[in-house]
């Protein structure tokens, strides 16, 4: 009876602990006879469960390589290093606390880096790895890792799921490394693409820093048994002058930035901003009181770190790595280290010592002065990749215009400007006093085209700056319908089941066909203002791109024409048109702004619709439908199969978020989600 009352009071008091109930009973708040020992309460376990605290880890290793901790740091969104790496894998010897890091482009390189590191350290020390501690990442938990560890007699220790604390040595080391990296980059002003160089240097210094867990000994000293020489240390990111061989009268050094200690070379690694690449040399003079960001203040036109291309490499960027001390310096591989150069900033000025960079180029002033070497734009090699300019005066405008002009001449034959004139888009009038004028702007883009149908092309478009319009003055109604996706799916299904013809068309400059109802004045387009007409403005007749009512006016124009041509607009979808419904030559048309799908069992009827549209509007016949709304249409009429693919769209999304190199998975779902059947849900 007492146990039952204790449990009842426990429930009444919101599952109070037994100790607090005893206090209430002693103070007289509860009857003493009704409060006793509390039995197991399942509700408390379900509601109050929490993670257990972690005791301080203790490892009693007595020799190097008896116990190794490893972890992988990075993500697909990590800024690419100079060599294009986004990850690093770390190895920590538990006895000496020495750290090695290898840089990776993708996670699947982790096994090869472990295998390389294992062979290197075992060969150098003549000892074998006994135990390896990792988390449950797929880069560690795979058959390649398991087979290698099994054949080598390496015991595996893994963490519990979502319990990174059990791999605390590696996790804490990653934090220590990245704290140093962020501090060094902030101090020097170098860009994030230098994170690998900073990481390599941080690891090199950590191995020469007293560690409290080993009695404030140096990990490098505990690993090798010898005291490391610290006289060669220099300030990361400081100005460095590298000895070079140039012309007799040219400077004997080139200015750069110190970014680390290369492995296997008695020298220093220096980034040359003017060249956008790194070099290694022993003939370096350091100016440690000045760092990279200080030089940017002095020389505002100096190249910034954003100018560095990850694909730029030199003979000195030889995948060097500071085994354990510094890792591949932005390279792809990483080899354990020995002591780097103990020689300090010796600037051997002896002319016979030609070690370093060799340049056969003239001084910049001499190159500019040599007018004979100047090439006209027409004589230069045509650029393959041209970035669309953001505005009319952009630096890329000339290159874009030349490319666009070539495309117009060879493919389009008709300049974009003629479309504006042909449709009588505006009248040029004197600007009325106090009139409200909408701005205009040229937009430039590169159309990807449709594989096998339409080539990539350069495109420019004049748009009105509709954001300055006022509701009730410059526009009223703006809603414009588009075809529903479900209508497209029904149409495609009918095309397959009835073996219809499926054609596609596109309206050129569709919005220019809409008639404006409001009086709108617009500034003249840049580059087309004639002398003497500077004070004139454009009185718009047609719905120019950018105006808020343009989509609606185009839709009204198209709907009116379709009804005149005998088509019926369906009530359930305002952008689905039908004609001859009860006949064999029934035809269906779906409209999404300026993209059209035309389906019919009669090819002649499809041809008739195309001709009718082309007589009214300026159309582009794209032939059999192959892409609509970013979806590729793949059809096999012999097998009666039609499929849709969004591969191109997905690739664009992955590229936009820096995940082009991400590994695919069968089920793109987090592992903690538990799926249940509908019957059990």
N, C-alpha and C positions, 0 to 999 in steps of 0.2 A: 504493500500500500504506500509506504514511504517513497519507494523508487518511482511509483506512478505519479505521486504528487510532485516529486522533484522534477520529473520530466515535464509535468503540466506547467509548473512555475517557470521552467526553462523556456517553454514555448510562449507563455504569457509575457515574459520579459524580453521578447525578441531574440531568443537564443543567446541569452547572456552566459558568460563564462561561469564555470562552477565556483571559481574563487570569488567572484563578485557576488554571487548568490550567498555564499557563506558569510560575507561581510554584512549583507543586508539582514541575514538571520541573526547574527550576533548583535547588531544594532537595534533589533526589535522590529524591523520593518516587515519581516516575514516570520511566520511561526517556525520555531526551531524544530518541531517535530515533523514538519513537512519538507524540510530541506536536508538532503543527504548526498550520497555519492551519485554523481551523474554518469549514467551509462553512455555507451556509444550513440551519437546522434548523426544519422546519415545526412540529414538536412544541413547540418553545420559543415560537414565535409564537402557537400555539393556547393554550398554558397560561400564558404570562407577559404577554400583551397588556394594556395599560392605557391610560388616557386620556393624551393628550399635554398637556404643560404649556402654559399660556397666557402668551405674552409680554405685556409692558405695552402697552396700546393707545395709539396715537398718532394724533391727528387734527390736521391742519394747516389748520383752518378759519380764515379771515381776516375773515369778516363774520357778522353774526347771520343765523339761519335757513338757513345753508348746510347744516347737519347737525342733525337733530332726533332725540332718543332718546325712545321712548315705551314704557310698560308699563302693565298693569292689575293692581291689587292688590285682594284680597278673595276671599270664597267664600260659598256659600249659608249656611254656619253662622256667618258674621260677625254679631255683634249689630247689629240695625238701629239706625241713627242717629235723631235726633229727627224727621227727615223720611222715615224708612223706607229709607235708602240702605244698601247692603251692599258697595259697591265704590267705588274711585276710579281714574281714569285719569290718568296723569301725562305731561307733555310737558316735555322739557329741551332748551334751546338749547345746542348744544355750545360755541359761541364764548363766550357770556356766562355759561353755567351757571345761567341763570334757570329756575325751575321753575313750572309751572302744574299745577293739579289740578282735576279735575271729579268730582263725586260722581254715582254711578249706582245705580239700583235693580236693574237687570239688566244683564248683559254686552252685550246687543244694542243698548244705548244708546251704546256706544263710538263707533260711526261718526258719529252725530249730534254728539257732543261734539267729535270731531276736526274735523268739517266746520265747526262753529261757531268753534272755536279758530283754525283755519286762516284763515277769513275775517277774524277780528278782528285777529290779529297782522299779517297781510299788509296790511290796511287802515291800521293804525296806523303801520307802518314803511315802507310802500310798497316792500317787498321780497318776494320769493317764496321759498317753501320749496324747497330743492334736493334734499334726500335725507332719507328717513325710516327709522330703524332700529327694528324691533320683533321680537318673538319670533314663533312660529308658531301662536299662539292663534287660534281661529276668529273671535274678535272682530276680529282684524286681517286674517286671511287669508280674505277673502270677495269676491264680485264687486263689491260696493258700494265697498269700499276700493280694489280694483284699478282700477275704472273712474274713480274720482275722481283717483287718483294719475296714471293714464295721461293723462287729459284735462288735468291741471294740470302735466304734465311733471315729476312728482316721482319720483325714483329710489327704489326699494325695496331695503333691505338687511334680510335676515332671518337668524335664527340657525339653526344646525344643530339637529336634533332632540335634545332633552334636553341642550342646551348653553347654559344661561342665562348662562354667563360671557361669551358673545359680546355680550350685552346688559348688560354689567356696569355701565355708567353709570346706567341706570334701576334695576337691581336694587340697587345700592349706595345710590342715593338713597332708594328705598323703605325700606331698612333704617334709614337716617338719620332719615327722617321718623317711622317707627314707634317708634324709640328715644326720640325726643323726646315722642311722644304718650304712651307708657307712663309716662315720667317725670312728665309734667305731670298725668296723671290720678292717679298714685300720690301726688303731692305735695298735690293739691287735694282728693282724696277723692270726686271726681265719678264717676258710674257709667259703664259702658262705652258707654252710648247717646250719650255726649258725644264719642266718638272722632272724629266728623267735625269738630266745632268745634275739637278739639285739633289735628287734622291741618291744618285751614285756618290756624290760628295758627302751627303749626310751619313750614309752607311760607312764610308771610309773613316769619317770622324768618330762615329759611334764605336767602332772597333778600337779606337785609340782614346776612349773616354772611360774614366773609372766607373765601374759598375758595382752598385751597392750589394747585389745578390751574391757576389763572389769576393766580398771583403774589399771592395774598392780597388780591385786589380783591373788592369787593362785587358780586355778580351784578346787582343792581338798578342800580348805578352803571354797570356795563359795558354793560347793555342800553339804558339811557336816556341815558347820557352826563352825568347829573346826580347829585350826591350826595344820597342819601335823608335825610330828617329822622327822627331816632330819638327825638326829644323826646316823642313821643306814646305811646311803648311803656309798657304797664302789665303787671303780674304776672297771668298767666293764672290764673283761678279765684279771684281775690281778691274781697273784698266790695265791691260797688258800689251807690251810692245814686242812683237815677234820679229826676229831677224829674218830678212829676206834678201834674195839676190835680184837686183834690178839693174837698170842702166847705170853707167858710171856716175852720172850727176843726180840720180834719183835717190830719195831717202832709203836708208838701209834697214828700216823697220816699218812695219805696218801695225796700225792700232787695232786692238781687239779687246775681248772681254774674257777673263779667266773663268772657266766653267768646270774644272775638275782635274782629277789625276788619272791618266790612262793606265790601264794594266799592261804590264810587260814592257813598258817603255820608260826610260829615265827622262822624263820630260813633263810637260804640262799641256793640258788641253785648252785651247783658246778659240773662241768664236770670233770670226771676222765679220762685222756687220756689213762692210762694203761688199763682201763677196757672198754673204748669206750662207756661210758654211763654216765648219770647224776644222782646225788643224792641230797637230801635235808637234811640239818643238821643245828643246832644252834651252835654246837661246832666247830667253824671255826676260824682259825688264818689267817689273811690277810697280804700279803706283797705287798702293793699297788705300790711300786716303780718298781716292776717287772711285766711285762705283758707276755702273752703267747709266743710271738715271741722272747722275750729275752731268754726264756728257750730253744728254738730250737737252738739258737746260742751256748748256753752252752753245750747242749747235742744233738749232731747232729743225734743220733740214736733214739731220742725220737719219739713216735708215732705222726703222723701229723693228722690234722683234716680230711684229706681225708680217714683215716682209719675208720671213724665213719660210721656205717651202720644205715640207717634210720629205720630199723626194730628193733634195739636194744632198749629195754626199761627196766626200773627197777621199783621196787615198788614205788620209789620216783617220777617217771615220770607219775604221776597219773592223767594225763589230767588236771593238775593244771593250773589255769589261774589267772591272776591278773585282776580281773574285773576292767575295766577301767584303771587300773594301768599298767598292764602288761598282756599279754594274754597268754594263755595256754602254754607258754614256750615250744613251739614246739609240744604240745599235740593237741588233737582233739577238745576239748571243752574249753570254756572260761566263767568264772563266775565273776561278778563284785566284786570289791575288797574292802577290808577294809585295815587298816594299817598293813603292815607286821611287822616283829619282830623289836621292838625298841631296843632289846639287841644287842650290838655291838659284835665285834669279840671276844666273850668270849671263851677261850680255857680251859674249866673246866677240870682240870687234875685229878679230883677225880676219883679213880678207880671204885667207886660204880656207877658213871654216865656212863651207857653203851649206851647212845643214839648215833645213827649214824650207819655206816656200820659195818657189822660183817663178818669176814673172817675166814674160817677154813682151809686155804691153807698154805702150807709151804713157806718159803722164797725161792725166785727164785734160789739162789745158792744151797740150799739144794735139790731142785727138780732136778737140773742138775746133782748134785753129786750122786743122787740115781740111779745108773746104772741099778738096777733091774727093774725099771719102764719103761725102754726104750723099744720101740716096733720097730721091723723091718718093712720095708715097706710092706712086704708080709702079716704081721699080723695086719696091721692097717685097720680101716674101709675104705672101698672104697669110694672115693669122687664121688658125683653125678655130680657136675658141674666143669668141668676142662677147664680152659681157654687155647686155643691153644697157644703154645709158639711162640714168634716172631722171635727167632733164635735158632740155635743148642744148645747154652749154656744157654738158658733161664731157670729160676728157675722152671717153670712149665713143663720143658721137661721130667723129670723122670715120673711124674704122667701121662702125656700125652702118653709117650711111653708105660707105663704099660697097660694103657687102650687100646691103639691102638693094642698092642700085643695080648691082650685078644680077641679083635674083629677079628683080623686076624685069630687067632686060631679057633675061634668058627664059624666065618661066611665066611671069604674070603679064608682061607686055604693056600693062596699063598701070600707070602710077596711082597710088592711093588718093592723091590730090584730085584726080579727075572724077572720082566717085562723089566727092563733095560738090564739085561744079556741075556734074551731070544731073544730080538730083535737086539742083537749085536750092541748096541747104540754107542759104542766107542772102540777104541784100545788104550791100554796104551803104550806110547812111551816116549823116553827120550826127554826132552825139548830142542828144537833147540836154538842155541844162537841167541838172539835178536828177538825171535819169539813173536808175539802178542798173549796173552792168555786171554780168556774170563773167568770171575769168575763164580762160581757156588754157589747155596744156597738151603737149605732145607726149604720148606714152609709147614706149618701145618694148617689144618682146620678141622672143624667138619661139615660133610655133613648132612643136615637135612633129606634127604631121601624123599620118597614118601609114604604118608599114605596108608597102606594096601598093598604096593608093596615092598618097600625097607625101612629098618630100618635106624635110625641115625647111622652114623659110623665115626670113626676117620680116617683121611687121611693125609699122608705126600707125598710130591712130590719134586723131584729134578728139579730145574730150572737153566737155564743158565742166567747170567746177561747180557742180550742182549743190555742194554743201552750203553755198551762199544763198540758195533760193529760200523764199519765205512762203509758208503754206498760206493759201488764200489769196496770194498776190501773184506768185510765179507758177503755182501749180495747185491743183485740188485733189482729184483722184489719182492714185499712183499704183493701185493693185493691178497686177498682170498675172494670169494663171499660167501654169506650165503643166505638161502631161504628168500624170501620177505614175510612179514606178510600177504599181500593180497593173496599170494599163499596158505598160511596155511588156511586162511578163506575160499577160494574157495574149497580147499580139504575137509574141515570139512562140508561145505554145500553139496558137492557131496556125502560124506559118509552118511549124513542123508537122502538125497533125494533118493539114490539108495540102501540104507541099506547095505553099504559095511562093510567089516571087517576093523578095524582100530587098528593096532598094533604098538608098540614102541620098539626101540632098542637103545642101547648106546654102543659106541666103547670105550673099555678100553685103556687108554694111546694112544689116537688116533695119537698124533703128533709123537710118536716114530715109526710110520709106514712110515713116509715120508723120502725119500732119499735126503741127502744133495748134492748139486752141488759144493759148495765152501769148501775150506780147512779151518776148524775152530778148534783151540786148546782151551781146557777148563781145568781149575784147577780141581784136583781130589775132589770128594765130602768129606765134613767133616765127620769124624767118620769111613771112609773106606780106609784110607791110610795105606798100609802095611809097615812094617819096611823094610827099604832098598829101597823103591820106592818113597821116599819123593820128589825127583827131577824130577819125571815123570809127564806127562800131558796126558789128554785124547784127542785123535784125533777122533772127532765126525764123525760117519757114518750116524746117523739118526738125524732127526730134533727134537732136544730136546726142551721141553717147555721153553719159555723165549726168544728163538732166533726170530729175526724179520721175518725170512722167513718160520718159522715152519708151520703156518696156510696154506700158499700157497703150500708148499711141500706135506702136508697131502691131500689137496684138489686135487692136480694133481694126486696123487697116487690113491685116491678113484675114481676119474673120469675115469682114465685109466681102472681100474678093472670093473667099471659098464659098460663101452662100450664093454669090452671083454665078459661080461655076457649077451649081447643082449639088453641093455637098451639104450634109446635115450635121450640125454640131450636137454631140451627145450631151444629155443633161447631167449624167453622172461624172463626166470628165469634159471640161470645156475645151480641151486641146486634142480631142479625138474627133475626127471628121470621117464620114462615111458617104458612099454614093453607090447606087444600084444594089441595094441590100438584097433584094430578092432575085437577083440575076446571077448568072455564072461569072459575069465580069465585075462583080462587086470589088470595090477598092476601099482601102482604109488608109488614113494619113494621121500620124501622130506628130505633134509639134512641141518641141522644147526650146523656147526662145527662137533661135534661128536654125536649129537642127531638126530634120524631118526624117521619119521612117515611112515608107510607102509600101504597102503590101496588097497583093491581089493575085488571084489565080490566073489572070489573063495578062500576059506580058505586054500586049498592045495597049491595054488600059493603063498600065504603069507608064508606058511611053507617052501616052496622051496627056496624063497628068503632069509629067515632067515638062512637056512642051508648053502646056498652058501656064504653068508657073514661070517658066523662063521668059514668056512673052510679057508678063507683068512685072516680074522682079529680076534682078541680076542674080542668077543662081549658079551654084557650083555642083555639078553632077559627080557624086562620089562612087557611083556604081553600086554593086552589091554591098549591103550593109556589113561593115567590119568593125566599127567602134561607135558606141553611143554612151554619152555621159561618163566617159572614162572606162567603160567596160568593153573589152574586146569580144566581138561576136565571131565564134568559130563554128562553121556549118559544114556538115558532110551530107549532101542531099541523097547520095546513093544509099547511105546507111540510115537516113532519116534521123540524124542527130544534130542538135544545135546546142552549143554550150557557151557560157559566159565566163570570162576571166578578167580579174582585176589585178593581175600580176604587175602591170606597169604602174598602176596607182599605188599599190603596196610598196613597190620599190622606191617610189618618190617619197612616201611617208617615212620609210626607214632611212633614206638618205637625209631627209630633212632633220631627223632626230639623231643622226650619227650612229645608226644601228645597221648599216649596210653589211657589216661583217658579223652580225649577231648569228649565233647558231640556231637552227630551226629545231622545233620540237613537235612531236605528234599531237600532244594535247597542250595548247597554250593556256594552261591554268595553273595557278599556284598550288603547291603540294598540300597545303593545309585545308583546302576545300574537300569536303567529303560528299561525293555524289550519291544520291539515293534514287531508286526507281519511284515512279509516280504512285505506285501502289503502297509503298512504305512511307511516303512523305506525309 
